[in-house]
Amino acid sequence: MRIAFIGGGTMGTAIVRCLLTKKVAAPQDIVISDVSLAQRELLSKEYGVSALASNRKAIEGADVAVLAVKPQDLAQVMEELRNIPAQQAMLSIVAGASLASLCQGLNHNCIIRAMPNMPAQIGEGMTVWTATTAVSPKQKKMAQSILGSLGMEIYVADEKYLDMATALSGSGPAYVFLFIEALIDAGVHIGLSRDIAQRLVIQTILGSTRVVPETNKHPAELRDMVTSPGGTTTEALLQLEKGGLRSLLLEAVVAAYDKAKHL
């Protein structure tokens, strides 16, 4: 599988790194285009891939072209790539760019749209993706291989679910990071050093997260296992419920979803 990348920024580079680390592709199978000479030289030196200045040249002979540019640069890039060969699949990770707008802008129907999240940068991401009817089963399999290298991936038949995924898993890491930050600050507030508080919080969250799929128990059941009647956890959870943690999270996700629909 030959893969071209249009854009060698943070996410484009992350995908390349994951593809190579998980041996989904070899360096000679990857070509990247980027406007920055310094970035092209860095990518070539660090990953052994071919890096070009021309977007059009980069996609020549590629089975899949990954569109990984900033949203504000998308219109210009699509103009450069209009009328690419019908057999090439274009996989877009550009936030807010719908299948319809990509098809129109590229004058091309073989489009895959994906919504990866930030942990994809270390191969622990969650990606939700969909495709037009022009994308063949073989091309879907290639897309699955590429996106699977970033962590977990879920295919959805209806594009509307990507906006929902944007609000939940796309923005989700920011919610988690805020929660981690707040817990660390709380530990410091009650007298722990910041270093110890951080280590306690991070391992507690890592361990708790892994328990859910390992035990296959509902989060509420696991929470009850930690919550003794009249104990410290009961008192803490009471304060979280009084503060409206659940409703605030729901409102946050709904707000993000509404924003995603209007991008």
C-alpha positions in Angstrom: 0.0 0.0 0.0 1.4 3.3 -1.1 0.4 6.3 1.0 0.7 10.0 0.4 0.3 12.7 3.0 -0.8 16.2 2.2 0.6 18.0 5.2 3.4 16.9 7.5 2.3 18.7 10.6 1.5 17.3 14.0 -1.2 14.8 13.1 0.3 13.9 9.7 3.6 13.1 11.3 1.9 11.1 14.1 0.2 8.9 11.5 3.4 8.3 9.7 5.1 7.4 13.0 2.4 5.0 13.9 2.3 3.4 10.5 6.0 2.7 10.6 6.1 1.6 14.3 3.3 -0.9 13.7 4.8 -1.9 10.4 1.6 -1.1 8.5 3.8 0.6 5.9 7.5 0.9 5.1 9.3 4.2 4.6 9.6 3.6 0.9 5.8 3.4 0.7 5.2 6.8 2.1 5.5 10.2 0.5 4.7 13.5 2.3 4.2 17.0 0.9 4.7 20.1 3.1 5.2 23.8 2.5 8.0 24.0 5.0 11.5 23.0 3.8 12.7 22.5 7.4 9.8 20.1 8.1 10.4 18.2 4.9 14.1 17.7 5.8 13.1 16.7 9.3 10.6 14.1 8.1 13.1 12.6 5.6 15.9 12.4 8.1 13.8 11.1 11.0 11.5 8.6 9.2 13.3 7.9 6.0 10.3 8.8 3.9 10.2 10.9 0.7 9.2 14.5 1.4 8.2 16.9 -1.5 7.1 20.5 -1.9 4.4 19.6 -4.5 1.1 18.2 -3.3 0.3 17.0 -6.8 3.6 15.1 -7.2 3.2 13.6 -3.7 0.0 11.8 -4.6 1.3 10.3 -7.9 1.0 6.5 -7.7 -0.5 6.5 -4.2 -3.3 4.1 -3.3 -4.5 6.4 -0.5 -3.8 10.1 0.0 -4.2 11.5 3.5 -5.4 15.0 3.7 -3.9 16.4 6.9 -3.8 20.2 6.4 -5.3 23.0 8.5 -8.9 23.9 7.8 -7.9 27.4 6.7 -5.6 25.9 4.0 -8.1 23.3 2.8 -9.7 25.3 -0.1 -6.3 26.1 -1.7 -5.1 22.5 -1.3 -8.3 21.1 -2.8 -7.9 23.4 -5.8 -4.4 22.0 -6.4 -5.6 18.4 -6.2 -8.8 18.6 -8.3 -9.5 15.8 -10.6 -7.1 13.2 -9.1 -7.3 9.7 -10.6 -10.7 8.1 -9.9 -9.0 5.0 -8.4 -7.2 6.9 -5.6 -8.9 7.2 -2.2 -8.7 10.5 -0.4 -8.7 10.1 3.4 -9.4 13.4 5.1 -8.8 14.2 8.8 -9.6 17.9 8.4 -11.9 19.0 11.1 -15.3 20.2 9.9 -14.8 19.2 6.3 -17.9 17.2 5.2 -17.9 14.5 2.6 -20.0 16.7 0.3 -17.6 19.7 0.6 -14.6 17.4 -0.1 -16.2 15.8 -3.1 -17.1 19.2 -4.5 -13.8 20.8 -3.8 -11.7 17.9 -5.2 -14.2 17.0 -8.0 -13.6 13.5 -6.7 -16.1 10.9 -5.2 -13.8 8.4 -3.6 -13.6 10.1 -0.2 -13.0 8.8 3.4 -13.6 11.2 6.3 -12.1 10.4 9.7 -12.1 12.0 13.2 -9.1 10.9 15.2 -8.3 12.4 18.6 -5.1 13.7 20.2 -4.0 10.4 21.8 -3.5 9.1 18.3 -0.2 10.9 18.5 1.1 8.1 20.6 -0.9 5.3 19.0 -3.6 5.3 21.7 -6.3 7.2 19.9 -9.9 6.7 19.1 -10.9 7.4 15.5 -14.4 7.4 14.0 -14.7 7.3 10.2 -17.0 7.0 7.3 -16.8 6.9 3.5 -18.7 7.7 0.4 -20.4 4.9 -1.6 -17.6 5.2 -4.3 -15.1 3.8 -1.8 -14.5 0.1 -2.5 -14.3 -2.6 0.2 -10.5 -2.9 -0.6 -10.1 0.9 -0.1 -12.1 0.7 3.2 -9.7 -2.1 4.3 -6.7 0.2 3.6 -8.3 3.0 5.5 -9.0 0.7 8.4 -5.3 -0.3 8.5 -4.1 3.3 8.5 -6.5 4.5 11.1 -6.1 1.3 13.2 -2.4 2.1 13.6 -3.5 5.1 15.6 -5.3 3.1 18.2 -8.9 2.0 18.0 -11.2 2.8 15.1 -14.9 2.6 14.5 -16.6 2.8 11.1 -20.0 4.4 10.9 -22.3 4.3 7.9 -23.8 7.8 8.5 -21.7 10.9 8.5 -23.8 12.5 11.2 -22.0 10.4 13.8 -18.7 12.1 13.1 -20.0 15.4 14.6 -21.1 13.4 17.7 -17.7 11.7 17.9 -16.1 15.2 17.6 -17.9 16.3 20.7 -17.3 13.1 22.7 -13.9 11.5 21.7 -12.4 14.4 19.6 -12.8 17.0 22.4 -12.9 14.3 25.1 -9.1 14.4 25.9 -9.4 18.0 26.9 -12.2 17.1 29.4 -10.0 14.3 30.8 -6.9 16.6 31.1 -9.0 19.2 32.9 -10.2 16.5 35.3 -6.6 15.3 35.9 -5.4 18.9 36.5 -8.2 19.6 39.0 -7.5 16.4 40.9 -3.8 17.1 41.1 -4.6 20.6 42.4 -6.9 19.2 45.0 -4.2 16.9 46.2 -1.8 19.8 46.5 -4.5 21.8 48.4 -4.8 19.1 51.1 -1.1 18.9 51.6 0.6 16.6 49.1 3.6 17.7 47.0 2.7 18.3 43.4 4.9 15.5 42.3 3.3 12.9 44.5 -0.2 14.2 43.7 0.4 13.9 40.0 1.8 10.4 40.3 -1.2 9.3 42.4 -3.8 10.9 40.1 -2.3 9.6 36.8 -1.9 6.0 37.9 -5.4 6.1 39.5 -6.9 7.2 36.3 -4.9 4.8 34.1 -5.8 1.9 36.4 -9.4 2.8 36.7 -9.8 3.2 33.0 -8.3 -0.3 32.3 -10.6 -1.9 34.9 -13.7 -1.1 32.8 -12.9 -3.3 29.7 -11.0 -5.9 31.8 -13.9 -6.6 34.0 -16.7 -5.8 31.5 -18.7 -4.3 34.4 -20.8 -1.2 34.1 -19.0 1.9 35.5 -21.8 2.4 38.0 -21.2 -1.2 39.4 -17.4 -0.5 39.6 -18.1 2.8 41.4 -20.3 1.0 44.0 -17.4 -1.4 44.6 -15.3 1.6 45.8 -18.1 3.3 47.7 -18.5 2.1 51.3 -21.7 3.2 53.1 -20.9 6.4 55.1 -17.3 6.4 54.0 -14.9 8.9 52.5 -15.9 8.1 48.9 -19.6 8.5 49.7 -18.9 12.0 51.0 -16.8 13.0 48.0 -19.4 11.7 45.5 -22.1 13.6 47.3 -20.2 16.9 46.8 -19.7 16.1 43.1 -23.4 15.4 42.6 -24.3 18.6 44.5 -22.0 20.5 42.2 -23.8 19.1 39.2 -20.8 17.2 37.6 -23.0 14.9 35.5 -25.2 17.7 34.1 -22.1 19.9 33.4 -20.5 17.1 31.4 -23.7 16.5 29.5 -24.0 20.3 28.7 -20.4 20.5 27.7 -20.7 17.6 25.2 -24.0 19.0 23.8 -22.3 22.4 23.4 -19.4 20.8 21.6 -21.7 18.8 19.3 -23.7 22.0 18.4 -20.4 23.7 17.5 -19.2 20.8 15.4 -22.4 20.8 13.4 -21.8 24.4 12.4 -18.1 24.3 11.6 
